Every structure is written in structure tokens, then in C-alpha cells.
Amino acid sequence: MQVAANVLTALVAAIHVYILVLEMFLWTTPRGRAAFGTTAEFAAESKVLAANQGLYNGFLAAGLVFGLVKGGEVGYAFVVFFLLCVFVAGVYGAATVSRRILFVQSVPAALALLFAFLAS
């Protein structure tokens, strides 16, 4: 059970590293615009805001990776806290931006949380 929890947590971290790359470095490229459904004009105007969002996604990934590496009770606390942050951010994003965010962020975080709880 612990292996599954760790794999799912690592997957959530990887998703957020990918989002970081999209928002910080690829926002104005065709790939970045396709991922978020933006126009070239909107992407150019919101580039700094997107980079800021990307940085926050990087912090989520860093917290999850730290929790996995640290292990033990402290690592578990980090994993649970950051998975809850991802879950809440995904629910908020789904409610305010796109329902797709629920499936990209919240569902993987909820699964990782479930397995983390079952493994503890």
C-alpha cells in the first residue's frame, strides 16, 4: 500500500512540475496555449501572471517531493498537507476556470491521499 501511495504522490508532483513548465516557460508557445486554451494575445498579456502561477505549482511539487524523501511522520505530514493543497486548488480551479482541472489535479491528489491514509 505504501508503494502505491508513494507512486501516486510522485505522479501528482510530476503533474505539477509539468504545469510549472507549461506556465513558466511554454505559456506563449503553441503547446502552452493549447494546454490552457488561450489565444496568442491573451498569453502575451498574461505571461507574468502565468509564471507566478507556475511558481506556486512548483512549490506544491517541491513539498510533495520533500515529503517523499523525508519519510517518516514528518514526511507523511508534508505529503498529506500538500496533497490537500493540490486537492483544494483543483476544486477551486474546476469551479472557477475549467471542470477539466478537477480531473487533472483533484482526482489524482484524492487517490494519493486515500492510499497515503490506507498505508499509515
N, CA, C and O atoms as a MOPAC input file, in Angstrom:
PM7 MOZYME 1SCF
protein

 N      0.82200 1    -1.19700 1     0.00000 1
 C      0.00000 1     0.00000 1     0.00000 1
 C      0.86600 1     1.26000 1     0.00000 1
 O      0.53700 1     2.24600 1    -0.65900 1
 N      1.97700 1     1.22000 1     0.74600 1
 C      2.86100 1     2.37600 1     0.81800 1
 C      3.48400 1     2.68300 1    -0.53700 1
 O      3.64000 1     3.84600 1    -0.90900 1
 N      3.84000 1     1.63300 1    -1.27000 1
 C      4.42100 1     1.84500 1    -2.60100 1
 C      3.42100 1     2.54200 1    -3.51200 1
 O      3.78600 1     3.46400 1    -4.24200 1
 N      2.17400 1     2.11600 1    -3.47700 1
 C      1.13900 1     2.75300 1    -4.29900 1
 C      0.95300 1     4.21300 1    -3.89200 1
 O      0.82300 1     5.08700 1    -4.74900 1
 N      0.94000 1     4.47400 1    -2.59100 1
 C      0.80100 1     5.85200 1    -2.10400 1
 C      1.96300 1     6.71500 1    -2.59300 1
 O      1.75600 1     7.84500 1    -3.03600 1
 N      3.17300 1     6.18800 1    -2.51600 1
 C      4.35100 1     6.93800 1    -2.96100 1
 C      4.33200 1     7.17300 1    -4.46900 1
 O      4.66600 1     8.26300 1    -4.93200 1
 N      3.94700 1     6.16900 1    -5.22800 1
 C      3.88500 1     6.31400 1    -6.69200 1
 C      2.84700 1     7.36700 1    -7.06800 1
 O      3.11200 1     8.22400 1    -7.91100 1
 N      1.66600 1     7.30800 1    -6.44900 1
 C      0.62600 1     8.29200 1    -6.75400 1
 C      1.04600 1     9.69500 1    -6.33200 1
 O      0.77000 1    10.66500 1    -7.03800 1
 N      1.70600 1     9.80600 1    -5.19200 1
 C      2.19000 1    11.11300 1    -4.74400 1
 C      3.24300 1    11.64900 1    -5.71000 1
 O      3.23500 1    12.83300 1    -6.04500 1
 N      4.13900 1    10.78900 1    -6.15300 1
 C      5.15700 1    11.20000 1    -7.12700 1
 C      4.50600 1    11.61600 1    -8.44200 1
 O      4.97600 1    12.54600 1    -9.09700 1
 N      3.43900 1    10.94200 1    -8.83300 1
 C      2.71100 1    11.31100 1   -10.05200 1
 C      2.10200 1    12.70500 1    -9.90600 1
 O      2.17800 1    13.51500 1   -10.83000 1
 N      1.50200 1    12.98500 1    -8.76000 1
 C      0.94200 1    14.31700 1    -8.51900 1
 C      2.05800 1    15.36500 1    -8.57800 1
 O      1.87100 1    16.43200 1    -9.16300 1
 N      3.19900 1    15.07300 1    -7.98600 1
 C      4.33600 1    16.00600 1    -8.04400 1
 C      4.78000 1    16.21700 1    -9.48800 1
 O      5.05200 1    17.34700 1    -9.89300 1
 N      4.85600 1    15.14100 1   -10.26300 1
 C      5.26700 1    15.25600 1   -11.66900 1
 C      4.27200 1    16.09000 1   -12.47600 1
 O      4.67100 1    16.88900 1   -13.32400 1
 N      2.99700 1    15.90600 1   -12.21500 1
 C      1.97500 1    16.71800 1   -12.89700 1
 C      2.21600 1    18.19100 1   -12.61100 1
 O      2.09600 1    19.02600 1   -13.50800 1
 N      2.55500 1    18.51600 1   -11.37300 1
 C      2.75600 1    19.91600 1   -11.02500 1
 C      4.06700 1    20.47700 1   -11.55200 1
 O      4.16000 1    21.67400 1   -11.82100 1
 N      5.06300 1    19.64500 1   -11.70100 1
 C      6.28900 1    20.10500 1   -12.38600 1
 C      5.96600 1    20.40300 1   -13.84300 1
 O      6.44200 1    21.39300 1   -14.39900 1
 N      5.16000 1    19.55000 1   -14.46100 1
 C      4.76500 1    19.77600 1   -15.86200 1
 C      3.95000 1    21.06900 1   -15.98500 1
 O      4.15000 1    21.84600 1   -16.91900 1
 N      3.03600 1    21.29400 1   -15.04400 1
 C      2.26500 1    22.53700 1   -15.06900 1
 C      3.19600 1    23.73100 1   -14.89200 1
 O      3.02000 1    24.75600 1   -15.55100 1
 N      4.19200 1    23.60900 1   -14.00300 1
 C      5.18900 1    24.66800 1   -13.83000 1
 C      5.85100 1    24.99000 1   -15.16700 1
 O      5.95700 1    26.15800 1   -15.54200 1
 N      6.29000 1    23.97700 1   -15.87500 1
 C      6.95800 1    24.18700 1   -17.16200 1
 C      6.01200 1    24.86100 1   -18.15500 1
 O      6.39800 1    25.79900 1   -18.85200 1
 N      4.77600 1    24.37800 1   -18.21400 1
 C      3.81000 1    24.98900 1   -19.12800 1
 C      3.57500 1    26.45300 1   -18.80200 1
 O      3.56000 1    27.29600 1   -19.69900 1
 N      3.39300 1    26.76000 1   -17.52500 1
 C      3.04700 1    28.12800 1   -17.14700 1
 C      4.23800 1    29.06900 1   -17.12400 1
 O      4.09600 1    30.24600 1   -17.45600 1
 N      5.40100 1    28.57900 1   -16.74300 1
 C      6.55200 1    29.47400 1   -16.63700 1
 C      7.33900 1    29.61700 1   -17.94400 1
 O      7.87700 1    30.68600 1   -18.23200 1
 N      7.40200 1    28.55700 1   -18.72200 1
 C      8.29600 1    28.56800 1   -19.88000 1
 C      7.60100 1    28.38400 1   -21.22900 1
 O      8.12700 1    28.81600 1   -22.25400 1
 N      6.44300 1    27.75800 1   -21.24300 1
 C      5.77800 1    27.46000 1   -22.52000 1
 C      4.45900 1    28.20600 1   -22.69700 1
 O      3.73000 1    27.93600 1   -23.65100 1
 N      4.14000 1    29.12300 1   -21.81300 1
 C      2.84800 1    29.79800 1   -21.79800 1
 C      2.48400 1    30.41500 1   -23.14200 1
 O      1.33700 1    30.30300 1   -23.57500 1
 N      3.42800 1    31.05800 1   -23.80400 1
 C      3.12400 1    31.75000 1   -25.06200 1
 C      3.37500 1    30.88600 1   -26.30200 1
 O      3.14300 1    31.33500 1   -27.42500 1
 N      3.83900 1    29.67200 1   -26.10800 1
 C      4.08900 1    28.78200 1   -27.24600 1
 C      2.79400 1    28.08800 1   -27.65300 1
 O      1.83500 1    28.05800 1   -26.88000 1
 N      2.76100 1    27.53500 1   -28.85100 1
 C      1.55900 1    26.79600 1   -29.26400 1
 C      1.18200 1    25.68500 1   -28.27700 1
 O     -0.00300 1    25.47000 1   -28.02300 1
 N      2.16600 1    24.97900 1   -27.71900 1
 C      1.87900 1    23.90500 1   -26.75800 1
 C      1.22800 1    24.45100 1   -25.48800 1
 O      0.23800 1    23.90600 1   -25.00100 1
 N      1.79400 1    25.52700 1   -24.96500 1
 C      1.24100 1    26.13500 1   -23.75900 1
 C     -0.14500 1    26.70700 1   -23.99400 1
 O     -1.03200 1    26.54700 1   -23.15500 1
 N     -0.34000 1    27.37000 1   -25.12400 1
 C     -1.65500 1    27.93900 1   -25.42800 1
 C     -2.68800 1    26.84400 1   -25.63700 1
 O     -3.84200 1    27.00200 1   -25.23900 1
 N     -2.29500 1    25.73800 1   -26.25300 1
 C     -3.23200 1    24.62200 1   -26.45600 1
 C     -3.62000 1    23.98400 1   -25.12100 1
 O     -4.77700 1    23.61300 1   -24.92400 1
 N     -2.67200 1    23.85800 1   -24.22200 1
 C     -2.95500 1    23.22800 1   -22.92800 1
 C     -3.98000 1    24.02100 1   -22.12700 1
 O     -4.78900 1    23.44300 1   -21.40100 1
 N     -3.94600 1    25.33400 1   -22.26000 1
 C     -4.83500 1    26.17500 1   -21.46500 1
 C     -5.91700 1    26.85800 1   -22.29100 1
 O     -6.72800 1    27.61300 1   -21.75600 1
 N     -5.93100 1    26.59300 1   -23.59300 1
 C     -6.97400 1    27.14700 1   -24.45200 1
 C     -6.95600 1    28.66100 1   -24.55000 1
 O     -8.00600 1    29.30300 1   -24.52300 1
 N     -5.76200 1    29.23300 1   -24.66400 1
 C     -5.64500 1    30.68600 1   -24.72900 1
 C     -5.24100 1    31.13400 1   -26.13000 1
 O     -4.70700 1    30.36000 1   -26.92400 1
 N     -5.50800 1    32.38600 1   -26.40000 1
 C     -5.06500 1    32.98900 1   -27.65200 1
 C     -3.65600 1    33.53100 1   -27.47300 1
 O     -3.17600 1    33.68500 1   -26.35000 1
 N     -3.00500 1    33.81600 1   -28.58200 1
 C     -1.65700 1    34.38500 1   -28.52200 1
 C     -1.67100 1    35.73200 1   -27.80100 1
 O     -0.74800 1    36.04900 1   -27.05000 1
 N     -2.71900 1    36.52100 1   -28.03100 1
 C     -2.81400 1    37.83100 1   -27.39600 1
 C     -2.97100 1    37.69800 1   -25.87600 1
 O     -2.28000 1    38.36600 1   -25.10800 1
 N     -3.88300 1    36.83100 1   -25.46200 1
 C     -4.08900 1    36.63400 1   -24.02700 1
 C     -2.82400 1    36.09300 1   -23.37100 1
 O     -2.44600 1    36.53400 1   -22.28500 1
 N     -2.16800 1    35.13600 1   -24.03200 1
 C     -0.94600 1    34.55000 1   -23.47800 1
 C      0.13200 1    35.61400 1   -23.29600 1
 O      0.82300 1    35.63700 1   -22.27800 1
 N      0.27000 1    36.48600 1   -24.27800 1
 C      1.27600 1    37.54000 1   -24.17300 1
 C      0.95100 1    38.50000 1   -23.02900 1
 O      1.84600 1    38.92000 1   -22.29600 1
 N     -0.32500 1    38.84700 1   -22.87700 1
 C     -0.72700 1    39.79200 1   -21.83800 1
 C     -0.64900 1    39.19200 1   -20.43400 1
 O     -0.45600 1    39.92400 1   -19.46300 1
 N     -0.79400 1    37.88600 1   -20.31400 1
 C     -0.85800 1    37.25400 1   -19.00100 1
 C      0.39000 1    36.43500 1   -18.66800 1
 O      0.37600 1    35.64200 1   -17.72700 1
 N      1.45000 1    36.61800 1   -19.42200 1
 C      2.66400 1    35.81500 1   -19.25500 1
 C      3.24300 1    35.89800 1   -17.83600 1
 O      3.63400 1    34.87600 1   -17.27200 1
 N      3.30200 1    37.08500 1   -17.26300 1
 C      3.87200 1    37.25000 1   -15.92400 1
 C      2.97200 1    36.58600 1   -14.88000 1
 O      3.46700 1    35.94100 1   -13.95600 1
 N      1.67300 1    36.73900 1   -15.02200 1
 C      0.72800 1    36.10600 1   -14.09900 1
 C      0.85100 1    34.58500 1   -14.17500 1
 O      0.85000 1    33.90700 1   -13.14700 1
 N      0.95500 1    34.05500 1   -15.38700 1
 C      1.08900 1    32.60500 1   -15.55900 1
 C      2.39000 1    32.09600 1   -14.93400 1
 O      2.41300 1    31.03200 1   -14.31500 1
 N      3.46000 1    32.85300 1   -15.09600 1
 C      4.73400 1    32.43700 1   -14.49400 1
 C      4.61200 1    32.38900 1   -12.97600 1
 O      5.16700 1    31.49400 1   -12.33900 1
 N      3.89400 1    33.33700 1   -12.39500 1
 C      3.67100 1    33.32900 1   -10.95600 1
 C      2.88900 1    32.08600 1   -10.54800 1
 O      3.23600 1    31.43700 1    -9.56100 1
 N      1.84600 1    31.74700 1   -11.28600 1
 C      1.08000 1    30.52600 1   -11.01100 1
 C      1.96800 1    29.29900 1   -11.13500 1
 O      1.86800 1    28.37100 1   -10.33200 1
 N      2.83300 1    29.29300 1   -12.13400 1
 C      3.74400 1    28.17300 1   -12.32300 1
 C      4.66200 1    27.98100 1   -11.13700 1
 O      4.94700 1    26.85400 1   -10.73400 1
 N      5.12300 1    29.08800 1   -10.57800 1
 C      5.98900 1    29.01200 1    -9.41400 1
 C      5.26000 1    28.36000 1    -8.24200 1
 O      5.83800 1    27.53600 1    -7.53300 1
 N      4.00700 1    28.72000 1    -8.03800 1
 C      3.21900 1    28.10100 1    -6.96800 1
 C      3.04800 1    26.60200 1    -7.20500 1
 O      3.11100 1    25.81100 1    -6.26300 1
 N      2.83500 1    26.21800 1    -8.44400 1
 C      2.74500 1    24.78700 1    -8.75100 1
 C      4.06500 1    24.08700 1    -8.44800 1
 O      4.07900 1    22.93800 1    -8.00600 1
 N      5.15700 1    24.77600 1    -8.68300 1
 C      6.46500 1    24.22200 1    -8.33300 1
 C      6.62100 1    24.02600 1    -6.83800 1
 O      7.22000 1    23.04600 1    -6.39600 1
 N      6.08000 1    24.96300 1    -6.05000 1
 C      6.14000 1    24.81100 1    -4.59700 1
 C      5.33500 1    23.59100 1    -4.14700 1
 O      5.75300 1    22.87300 1    -3.23800 1
 N      4.18700 1    23.35700 1    -4.77700 1
 C      3.40000 1    22.16400 1    -4.43900 1
 C      4.20800 1    20.89900 1    -4.73100 1
 O      4.26100 1    19.98400 1    -3.90900 1
 N      4.82900 1    20.85900 1    -5.89700 1
 C      5.64500 1    19.69600 1    -6.26200 1
 C      6.81000 1    19.53100 1    -5.28900 1
 O      7.11300 1    18.41500 1    -4.86700 1
 N      7.46300 1    20.63700 1    -4.93200 1
 C      8.60600 1    20.56700 1    -4.01800 1
 C      8.18700 1    20.03400 1    -2.64700 1
 O      8.90800 1    19.23500 1    -2.04900 1
 N      7.04900 1    20.46300 1    -2.15400 1
 C      6.56200 1    19.96700 1    -0.87700 1
 C      6.27800 1    18.47500 1    -0.91300 1
 O      6.57600 1    17.75600 1     0.04000 1
 N      5.70400 1    18.01300 1    -2.00800 1
 C      5.42500 1    16.58300 1    -2.14900 1
 C      6.71800 1    15.77400 1    -2.23700 1
 O      6.84500 1    14.72800 1    -1.60100 1
 N      7.66800 1    16.25600 1    -3.02000 1
 C      8.94600 1    15.54900 1    -3.14900 1
 C      9.67400 1    15.53400 1    -1.81300 1
 O     10.24200 1    14.51200 1    -1.42600 1
 N      9.66100 1    16.66200 1    -1.10400 1
 C     10.29500 1    16.70000 1     0.21400 1
 C      9.66900 1    15.65200 1     1.13000 1
 O     10.38000 1    14.92100 1     1.81900 1
 N      8.34900 1    15.58100 1     1.13900 1
 C      7.66200 1    14.61100 1     1.98000 1
 C      8.03500 1    13.17800 1     1.63700 1
 O      8.22600 1    12.34700 1     2.52400 1
 N      8.13500 1    12.89700 1     0.34400 1
 C      8.52500 1    11.54600 1    -0.07500 1
 C      9.95300 1    11.21600 1     0.34300 1
 O     10.23000 1    10.11200 1     0.81100 1
 N     10.84900 1    12.17100 1     0.17500 1
 C     12.25700 1    11.94200 1     0.50000 1
 C     12.46100 1    11.87000 1     2.01200 1
 O     13.20600 1    11.02000 1     2.49800 1
 N     11.80700 1    12.75400 1     2.75000 1
 C     11.97200 1    12.80100 1     4.20800 1
 C     11.42800 1    11.53100 1     4.86500 1
 O     12.06700 1    10.96400 1     5.75200 1
 N     10.25300 1    11.09000 1     4.42900 1
 C      9.66500 1     9.88300 1     5.00800 1
 C      9.28700 1    10.06200 1     6.46600 1
 O      9.36000 1    11.16300 1     7.01200 1
 N      8.88800 1     8.98200 1     7.07700 1
 C      8.51200 1     9.01300 1     8.48700 1
 C      7.30000 1     9.89300 1     8.73200 1
 O      6.54900 1    10.22200 1     7.81500 1
 N      7.12900 1    10.26600 1    10.00000 1
 C      5.97500 1    11.08000 1    10.37600 1
 C      6.01300 1    12.47100 1     9.75200 1
 O      4.98600 1    12.99100 1     9.31500 1
 N      7.20000 1    13.07100 1     9.71400 1
 C      7.33000 1    14.41200 1     9.13100 1
 C      7.02900 1    14.36300 1     7.64000 1
 O      6.29500 1    15.20600 1     7.12600 1
 N      7.58700 1    13.38800 1     6.94800 1
 C      7.32400 1    13.24500 1     5.51800 1
 C      5.85800 1    13.01100 1     5.23800 1
 O      5.29600 1    13.57700 1     4.30000 1
 N      5.24000 1    12.17400 1     6.05400 1
 C      3.81100 1    11.88700 1     5.90100 1
 C      2.99600 1    13.16900 1     6.07600 1
 O      2.06700 1    13.42500 1     5.30900 1
 N      3.33900 1    13.96700 1     7.07300 1
 C      2.62300 1    15.22300 1     7.31100 1
 C      2.75800 1    16.15800 1     6.11500 1
 O      1.78500 1    16.79900 1     5.71800 1
 N      3.94500 1    16.24000 1     5.54200 1
 C      4.15400 1    17.06600 1     4.35200 1
 C      3.32200 1    16.55300 1     3.18200 1
 O      2.65800 1    17.33100 1     2.49600 1
 N      3.35900 1    15.25900 1     2.95900 1
 C      2.61000 1    14.67400 1     1.84500 1
 C      1.12000 1    14.96200 1     2.00100 1
 O      0.47100 1    15.39900 1     1.05100 1
 N      0.58600 1    14.72500 1     3.17000 1
 C     -0.84500 1    14.95200 1     3.39300 1
 C     -1.18400 1    16.42800 1     3.20500 1
 O     -2.15600 1    16.75800 1     2.52500 1
 N     -0.39400 1    17.31500 1     3.80100 1
 C     -0.66800 1    18.75000 1     3.67500 1
 C     -0.65700 1    19.19600 1     2.21700 1
 O     -1.58500 1    19.86500 1     1.76300 1
 N      0.39400 1    18.82500 1     1.48100 1
 C      0.49700 1    19.29200 1     0.10200 1
 C     -0.50900 1    18.61500 1    -0.82000 1
 O     -0.97600 1    19.24200 1    -1.77100 1
 N     -0.85300 1    17.36600 1    -0.57100 1
 C     -1.91700 1    16.73700 1    -1.35700 1
 C     -3.25700 1    17.42600 1    -1.09800 1
 O     -4.05100 1    17.60800 1    -2.02100 1
 N     -3.50700 1    17.80400 1     0.13900 1
 C     -4.73500 1    18.55600 1     0.44000 1
 C     -4.73300 1    19.90900 1    -0.26900 1
 O     -5.76600 1    20.34800 1    -0.77400 1
 N     -3.58200 1    20.56700 1    -0.30800 1
 C     -3.46700 1    21.83800 1    -1.03000 1
 C     -3.77000 1    21.64600 1    -2.51400 1
 O     -4.50400 1    22.43700 1    -3.10700 1
 N     -3.21200 1    20.61100 1    -3.10500 1
 C     -3.46200 1    20.31900 1    -4.51800 1
 C     -4.94000 1    20.03800 1    -4.73600 1
 O     -5.53700 1    20.54200 1    -5.68700 1
 N     -5.53000 1    19.23400 1    -3.85800 1
 C     -6.94000 1    18.89200 1    -3.99000 1
 C     -7.81300 1    20.14700 1    -3.95200 1
 O     -8.67400 1    20.33400 1    -4.81200 1
 N     -7.59300 1    21.00100 1    -2.96200 1
 C     -8.39300 1    22.22200 1    -2.82600 1
 C     -8.17400 1    23.14800 1    -4.02400 1
 O     -9.13100 1    23.71500 1    -4.55100 1
 N     -6.93600 1    23.30300 1    -4.45200 1
 C     -6.65100 1    24.14700 1    -5.61800 1
 C     -7.36200 1    23.60800 1    -6.85800 1
 O     -7.87200 1    24.38000 1    -7.67000 1
 N     -7.39600 1    22.28900 1    -7.00200 1
 C     -8.07900 1    21.68400 1    -8.13600 1
 C     -9.57900 1    21.89900 1    -8.09200 1
 O    -10.19900 1    22.17000 1    -9.12000 1
 N    -10.16700 1    21.78200 1    -6.91400 1
 C    -11.61400 1    22.02100 1    -6.77400 1
 C    -11.93000 1    23.48000 1    -7.09100 1
 O    -12.89600 1    23.76900 1    -7.79800 1
 N    -11.12900 1    24.38500 1    -6.57700 1
 C    -11.34100 1    25.80600 1    -6.84300 1
 C    -11.16400 1    26.10300 1    -8.33800 1
 O    -11.95900 1    26.83400 1    -8.92900 1
 N    -10.13200 1    25.53800 1    -8.93400 1
 C     -9.91800 1    25.74300 1   -10.35500 1
 C    -11.05400 1    25.17500 1   -11.19200 1
 O    -11.45300 1    25.77700 1   -12.18900 1
 N    -11.57100 1    24.03400 1   -10.79800 1
 C    -12.69300 1    23.43500 1   -11.51600 1
 C    -13.94000 1    24.30500 1   -11.41200 1
 O    -14.71300 1    24.41100 1   -12.36400 1
 N    -14.12800 1    24.92200 1   -10.26000 1
 C    -15.30500 1    25.76500 1   -10.05500 1
 C    -15.19200 1    27.10700 1   -10.76000 1
 O    -16.20200 1    27.69300 1   -11.15000 1
 N    -13.96000 1    27.59900 1   -10.92800 1
 C    -13.78800 1    28.95800 1   -11.45300 1
 C    -13.22200 1    29.03600 1   -12.86500 1
 O    -13.40300 1    30.04600 1   -13.54500 1
 N    -12.53900 1    27.98500 1   -13.31800 1
 C    -11.87100 1    28.06300 1   -14.61800 1
 C    -12.36300 1    26.98300 1   -15.57600 1
 O    -12.93400 1    27.29000 1   -16.62300 1
 N    -12.14000 1    25.72100 1   -15.21800 1
 C    -12.48800 1    24.61900 1   -16.11200 1
 C    -12.70100 1    23.34600 1   -15.30500 1
 O    -11.90500 1    23.01800 1   -14.42500 1
 N    -13.76300 1    22.64200 1   -15.60500 1
 C    -14.04600 1    21.38500 1   -14.91300 1
 C    -12.93000 1    20.36400 1   -15.12400 1
 O    -12.74700 1    19.46300 1   -14.30500 1
 N    -12.19800 1    20.50300 1   -16.20400 1
 C    -11.09300 1    19.59700 1   -16.51500 1
 C    -10.03700 1    19.58000 1   -15.40300 1
 O     -9.38900 1    18.55900 1   -15.17500 1
 N     -9.86900 1    20.70600 1   -14.72000 1
 C     -8.87800 1    20.80700 1   -13.64500 1
 C     -9.18800 1    19.80900 1   -12.53100 1
 O     -8.27800 1    19.29200 1   -11.88300 1
 N    -10.45700 1    19.54600 1   -12.31500 1
 C    -10.84700 1    18.57500 1   -11.29300 1
 C    -10.19800 1    17.22500 1   -11.56800 1
 O     -9.73100 1    16.55700 1   -10.64600 1
 N    -10.17000 1    16.82700 1   -12.83000 1
 C     -9.62500 1    15.51700 1   -13.19800 1
 C     -8.10800 1    15.51300 1   -13.30600 1
 O     -7.47100 1    14.47900 1   -13.10200 1
 N     -7.52900 1    16.66200 1   -13.62600 1
 C     -6.07400 1    16.75000 1   -13.75000 1
 C     -5.40500 1    16.88800 1   -12.38900 1
 O     -4.33100 1    16.33000 1   -12.16500 1
 N     -6.03300 1    17.62900 1   -11.47800 1
 C     -5.41700 1    17.88700 1   -10.18200 1
 C     -6.09700 1    17.16400 1    -9.02500 1
 O     -5.44900 1    16.41900 1    -8.29100 1
 N     -7.38700 1    17.37800 1    -8.86300 1
 C     -8.07000 1    16.89600 1    -7.65500 1
 C     -8.19200 1    15.37800 1    -7.58800 1
 O     -7.96600 1    14.79100 1    -6.53000 1
 N     -8.53700 1    14.74700 1    -8.67400 1
 C     -8.70500 1    13.29100 1    -8.63800 1
 C     -7.38400 1    12.57800 1    -8.32300 1
 O     -7.36300 1    11.71100 1    -7.44900 1
 N     -6.27600 1    12.91700 1    -9.00900 1
 C     -5.01300 1    12.25500 1    -8.62900 1
 C     -4.61400 1    12.53900 1    -7.17500 1
 O     -4.11600 1    11.65000 1    -6.48300 1
 N     -4.83100 1    13.76800 1    -6.71800 1
 C     -4.49000 1    14.09500 1    -5.32500 1
 C     -5.36500 1    13.30500 1    -4.35700 1
 O     -4.87300 1    12.81800 1    -3.33900 1
 N     -6.65100 1    13.17200 1    -4.65800 1
 C     -7.55300 1    12.41800 1    -3.78700 1
 C     -7.14900 1    10.94800 1    -3.72900 1
 O     -7.17700 1    10.33700 1    -2.66100 1
 N     -6.77700 1    10.38300 1    -4.86500 1
 C     -6.32600 1     8.98500 1    -4.88300 1
 C     -5.04500 1     8.80900 1    -4.07400 1
 O     -4.91000 1     7.85700 1    -3.30600 1
 N     -4.11000 1     9.73700 1    -4.25400 1
 C     -2.85900 1     9.66100 1    -3.49100 1
 C     -3.13300 1     9.80600 1    -1.99700 1
 O     -2.52900 1     9.10400 1    -1.18500 1
 N     -4.03700 1    10.70700 1    -1.62900 1
 C     -4.41500 1    10.86300 1    -0.22700 1
 C     -5.03600 1     9.59600 1     0.33300 1
 O     -4.70000 1     9.16400 1     1.43500 1
 N     -5.93700 1     9.00800 1    -0.42600 1
 C     -6.59100 1     7.77900 1     0.01300 1
 C     -5.55800 1     6.68700 1     0.29100 1
 O     -5.60300 1     6.03100 1     1.33200 1
 N     -4.63500 1     6.49800 1    -0.64200 1
 C     -3.61300 1     5.47500 1    -0.45600 1
 C     -2.65600 1     5.82000 1     0.67600 1
 O     -2.19200 1     4.92900 1     1.38700 1
 N     -2.35400 1     7.10700 1     0.85100 1
 C     -1.49000 1     7.52300 1     1.96300 1
 C     -2.18100 1     7.21800 1     3.30000 1
 O     -1.55200 1     6.72700 1     4.23800 1
 N     -3.47500 1     7.51700 1     3.37000 1
 C     -4.21300 1     7.22600 1     4.60400 1
 C     -4.26900 1     5.71500 1     4.86600 1
 O     -4.09000 1     5.26500 1     5.99700 1
 N     -4.51900 1     4.94500 1     3.80400 1
 C     -4.60900 1     3.49000 1     3.97000 1
 C     -3.25400 1     2.88700 1     4.36300 1
 O     -3.19700 1     1.87700 1     5.06400 1
 N     -2.17900 1     3.51200 1     3.90800 1
 C     -0.83900 1     2.98400 1     4.20300 1
 C     -0.35400 1     3.37000 1     5.59600 1
 O      0.57800 1     2.76300 1     6.12200 1
 N     -0.98200 1     4.37200 1     6.18800 1
 C     -0.49200 1     4.83500 1     7.50600 1
 C     -0.99500 1     3.97900 1     8.64600 1
 O     -0.67100 1     4.24000 1     9.80400 1

